[in-house]
Amino acid sequence: MTRRLHVTRRELVASATVAGALAAVPPAWGRRLLSRTPRVGPGTFDFGVASGEPTPNAVTFWSKLETHRPRSGARLVVARDEGMRRVVATTIVPTGSGVNGALKARVGGLKPGTEYFYVWESGSGVSPIGRTRTAPEPRAAEPLRVAFSSCQHWPSGFYGAHRHAAALADLDLYLFLGDYVYERAGADVRRDLIDAVDLRSYRQKYGLYRSDPALQELHRLHPTAHVWDDHEVVNNYTDNNPPPAAAQRVAAYRAAFEWLPRMTFPRERHRIYKRMSFGALADVFLLDERQYRTGRNDGLPATMLGGGQLEWLLSELRSSRATWKIIANQVVMAASQEGEERSSGDSWDGYPAERSRLLSTIERAGVDNVVVLTGDAHVFMASLLANDFAGVAADPNRKPAAVEYVGGSVTSRGPDFPEAEIRARAPWVQQYEGGRNGYAQFDLRPDQLDMVYLDVRVFSDDPAAAVFERFVQPAGTNRPQRTSGPAARRRV
């Protein structure tokens, strides 16, 4: 059974005055806020606004109130028009120093597949007006556009990729696939003087990253979802060499929840894995490949997802009736291009039994059109996934279990090997590019997926992007058709 977020009576903050929509704050917020009667107080919204977790009738809204008061609140207004005249929901949301001034509310009672605008008001200021969109109604098969990225290392460059994505007019969802922040200080193109080790410094780290105008604009204009990888805590921390203190993990997870537009599960405070449905066309499965990982210097059996999450994913994939099953995944699932003798314990190569079970279950159950989206590796790569990697690479008539698209990195540098060298070692790899930065976006229709990789400059804030790879994946084939050459390399 799928465990879903739900609004309880105690979580209820207010009801909308126009459309009968409901607004709720996460239960953990209420425990940290001492005031039972939220009131609007003075303050500014220096870090913009954000929305996320869209369903057909609800969206999570976020902002942050900068105030000297230990307890305060702000008013959220949701409307059908950018002029904020056709109001459909309004509520006062509490905040305080216990949650670092974060404002978060989930508004339900909205219409499927509909664009909404929203604004936060304090006693002395008004936020920028945000834009969001609900998911299609459950039976809809209308086309979808999704973009994804990872590894937005602040010191390594500017977020031109985010500025480019923000300008898209028809994006249904933007996925952050990990390394949203990097815990260590650094100085290259830009300076970051913060070493994050506790709650205060993790909050400062997110504040630095979210001060970027391009990232703010992306959050303002599109609904998002985020899955964390390692740098949101410590680089490769799940190798336990040495393990971070439990208090540091909790501080990092808590800061991530404070700064991103997602709700908490009532009984699982830091759970991030879940399913997001987009009509009959797509189910998106968000994974957590750090919190439950074991088997590295801890004396426990090796598992990437943990037993509960793995069983949940297998059950969800088998029961999904959507045409496309999209797995939002942090680390590379394809077998290593460097060979088994050098396989990485930080990717799925370090957990071959679990990978085999996942892919073989997909194959045996006949789960079609599984697409894995991946971050972490700082490269653009497309690969065939199968329980038998060599077999599926050698036989063009054999149907893979899934296709993996690794969407580069926003700024972090990648290993720039020749593609021919990579494919010679791992013929299931269909494409490889390690010398570019940027992001990926794809369009979904009932009959095919169209994926593009975009090259964006990192040494300036120029939002110009060049499409350098295109893939067309017909439904039912589990094989991408690559388009390359001059026709694929155009400015967009």
Secondary structure as UniProt FT lines:
FT   TURN            9..11
FT   STRAND          12..15
FT   STRAND          22..24
FT   HELIX           27..32
FT   TURN            46..47
FT   STRAND          49..52
FT   STRAND          59..64
FT   STRAND          71..79
FT   TURN            82..83
FT   STRAND          87..96
FT   HELIX           97..99
FT   TURN            100..101
FT   STRAND          102..107
FT   TURN            112..113
FT   STRAND          115..121
FT   STRAND          130..133
FT   TURN            138..139
FT   STRAND          144..149
FT   HELIX           154..156
FT   HELIX           160..166
FT   STRAND          173..176
FT   STRAND          186..187
FT   STRAND          191..192
FT   HELIX           199..210
FT   HELIX           213..221
FT   STRAND          223..226
FT   TURN            231..233
FT   TURN            235..236
FT   HELIX           237..239
FT   HELIX           246..259
FT   TURN            266..267
FT   TURN            269..270
FT   STRAND          274..278
FT   TURN            279..281
FT   STRAND          282..286
FT   TURN            291..292
FT   HELIX           307..319
FT   STRAND          324..329
FT   TURN            337..338
FT   HELIX           340..342
FT   TURN            345..346
FT   HELIX           348..350
FT   HELIX           352..365
FT   STRAND          370..374
FT   STRAND          380..385
FT   HELIX           389..394
FT   TURN            396..397
FT   STRAND          402..407
FT   HELIX           419..425
FT   TURN            427..428
FT   STRAND          429..433
FT   STRAND          438..444
FT   STRAND          448..456
FT   STRAND          465..474
FT   TURN            475..477
FT   STRAND          481..483
FT   HELIX           486..488
FT   STRAND          490..491
//
